[in-house]
Amino acid sequence: MSNGLCVLLESKQLKLMYDVRGDFQVLKTMQINLSTVADVQVLFHKANTPSSNFLSGYARVLEHPAVAPLKERKKIQSIKGK
């Protein structure tokens, strides 16, 4: 992995990631320690479905009107579907 990316991932600068569990596991095996990461999936869950025991997948989150205006959500969904 390039040194610049490693420096960024281990920096104290806040990083927003979605469903970071798998990424965290892989990076850990590469001796890279993620630092100062906020998992957007968990933040969305806490803000919108706190009574649920299950996290929402990316496609479900994109359906939520608070994520982005409808036009932008449709654009993101079309890109994600490719």
Buried (B, 14 or more C-beta within 10 A) or exposed (E): EEEEEBEEBBEEEEBEBBBBEEBBEEBEEEEBEBEEBEBBBBEBBEEEBEEEEEBBEBEEBBEBEEBEEEEEBEEBEEEEEE
